[in-house]
Amino acid sequence: MLNQVKRNKVKQQHLDSLGWSSTNSSAKHFETQQLIELLVKDLPALQKSILLLRDLEGYTYQEIGSMLSLTEAQVKVYLFRARLKVKKRANGQFVLAS
């Protein structure tokens, strides 16, 4: 129960930092959700899963490792690589859009 509360708090803080607070309009939320889906759609399945579990669901490295039968170090490596790919794609998207 306490872990779930912690995960929800972490998730809300992360969503707030992305501009997804509950006071935003549903249209803005939908646009942001579409952008995230576009940026992560081509990630390898394992990287995509780890990225979503960590950054959107708020699971710890240890929890993700247990779920996916990976070490904590492996989770961190996959997450780093996934974030790097998403960042490169995001930079490309915004450069093309301007």
N, C-alpha and C positions, 0 to 999 in steps of 0.2 A: 504494500500500500504506500509506504513512504517513498519507495523508488519510483512509483507511478506519479506521485505528486511532484517529485523532483524532476522527472522527465518532462512532465507537463509545463513546469516552470521554465526549464531550460528551453523547451520547444517554443514557448511564448516569447521568451527573451530573444531567441534567434529570429523568430518571425517578425517581432517588433523591429529588430535591427535591419531587416530586409524591407521594412515599410509595410508589413502585413498586419498591422494592429487591427483589432476588431472594429475600430471606428472607420476604417477605409471602406470605400464603396466596393460592392461586389464586382463591378466591372474592372476596377483596378486589380483586385485580387485575381480575377480570371486572367487578365493580361500577364500578370506576374507568374501565375501558374503555367501558362502556355510558354513563357520564356524559359522557365526552369525545365519544362519537359523537352523543349527544343535543345537546350544545352546538354542535357544528360542522355538524350535518346540513343546516341551512338556509343556511349560508354560500354565497355565490356560488362556483362551481367554482374559479376562479383563487385567490380568497382562501383557500379550504379547502386547496388544493394547497400554496400557499406556507406556510401555517401548519403543516401536517403535515411538509413538507420541512424547515423550519427548526427547529421545536420538538421534533419526535419523531425525525426522521432526523438532525438535526445538521448539515445542509448550510449553507455560508456564503451570505451574500447574493449574492456574485459567482457561486457555483456555481448557485444557483437562477436567477439572471438568465440565465446561459448556457443552462440547460435550457429555460427558458420564453421565451427571446428578449425579455427585459426588461432595463432598466437596473437598476443596484443601487439607485438612488433609488426607482424604481417598486416594486421588491420590498419596500423598507422601508415605503412608503406602504400597499401592500396588506396587509402583515403587521400594521402598526399598526391599520388599520381592522378586520381580522379579529379581532385580540386584543381590541379595544374591544367588538365585537359579542359575542364569547364571554364577556367579563367581565360585560356587561350581562345576558346570558342566565343566567349563573351566579348573579348576585345575585338575579335573579328566581326562580330555582329554589330557592335556599336560603331566601328570604323566604317563599315559598309552603309550603315543607316545615316551617317552624317553627311 
